[in-house]
Amino acid sequence: MSLHLFAGLRVREFEAARPWYERLLGEPTFFAHATEAVWTLAEDRSVYVVEHADGAGNSVVTIFVEDLDAHVDTIAARGLESDERLTYSNGVRKALYRDPDGNELGFGGAPLDTRLIAAPVRLHCRFAHATRPLANRDR
């Protein structure tokens, strides 16, 4: 089975939100239409930001990266600092960013202590979902 993951974040005003997301994610890979930008993070894995005022602020997305510290430094060089840094009991680390609408995008990274890597790690990913079927959704 072939698939492509699109994790979405809804914002009230696309043009107002776009600069914040460009500081977070860099330049968009493409624009699906005038109020939607897509960032392809890896093969078949993308994040999109779309104007949808009624659903704005309820999205939660977590992206696990190979080098969390380097990734956070790259974002900081574009002028954006994380809102919160977490380290879980198993050593997994996370940097949280919240957009002005209240959406949360987190970047996770492996434990710094390699002795913790052998321990089982259970990660949960939550996604806000549409209240209407995708086929009937206004975009």
N, C-alpha and C positions, 0 to 999 in steps of 0.2 A: 504494500500500500504506500503510495506516495502522498505526502502532505506538505503544506507550507503553513507555518504558524504565524498569524497576525495578531499581536496583542494591541488592543486599542485603548486610547485615552481620550475622553471627551472633554472639550473645553467650551466655555461660553462664547468667546470671540477668538477665532483662529488667528487673525493678524496680530492681536494683542499677545497671544500665547506663543506664537512662533519664535520670537527672539529668545525667550527663556528656554525652549526646547532645543534650539540650535546651540545655545551655550552648553546644555546638558549632553546632547547627542551628536553635535557637529552638523554639517550641512546635510539636508535631506537627500535621500537617494533619488526620489522623484516625488512629484505632486500628482495624486490621483485625480484631483480636481481643485478648484479655486480655494476650497476650505478644508483640504486634507493633504497632509504630508506623510511620506513613508520613509523610514530609515531601515535599510536592510542591514542587520547586525552580523549575520552569518548566512551561509547558504540555507535557504528555505526558512529563515527566521527573521521576522520583521516586527517593528513597532510602528504604529501609526497614530497620528494626532488628528482629530476631526472636530469641526465645529458642530456641537450638538448641545445647545444651551440647557435643555431640560435634563440631560443626563450628566452634565458637567460636575466634576469634583468627586465622583464615586469610584474611580478606577484605582486598582492596586496591581502593580506589575513588578516582578522581581526578575532580574537578569543575573545569572551567575557568570563571573568573568575569571579568566586565568590569573591575572595579577590585579587584585583589587586596589592596592595602594597606587600603582602606576595609573590605573583607570581614573581614580579619584583625583590624582595630580593633574591629569590631562583635562578633566572637567574644570578644576580650579584655575588652570591656565587660561581657560575661556571665560573666567569671571564668575563662576558659580561654586559656592561652598555647600557641602551637605548640611541638611537640617539636623541629622542625628547619625551617630555611629554606634553600632551595637556589636557585641561579641556574645554569642550564645554559649551555653555550658559545654557544648562539644567543640568549641573553638571556632566555629564558622562565624565569619564577620560579615557585616552588612552596613552599607552607607545609604541612608535614606534622603531622598530629595522630594519636596512637596511643591507643586506648582501653585500659582496664585489662586486657582480654582479649588485646590484641595486634593487633587490627584496625587497619588504616591507612587514614585518609581524608585525602586531600590536596586542596588548592585551588591551582589554577594560574592564572597571570596573564601577560599579554603583557609583552614587554621594556620596560623604562623608556626605553631608547635607541631612538627611533623609526627610526634608520638600520638597525637590525637587523630590523625588521618586514618589510622587502622580501625578506630572505633566506628561502629555503624552510625551513619548520619541520615536522618530522615528530614527531608526538606519539603515544605508545603508551599504551594504557589496558589494564590487566590486571584481570580479574575472577576471583575464586575461583569455581569452578563446583561445582554439586552433584555428589555421587558417584552419585546415583541420578536417573533421569529425573524431571522436574518433576511429572508426573502421579502418581508413586508416592511422592513426598517427604512425610515427616511435617512438619507445620508447627506 
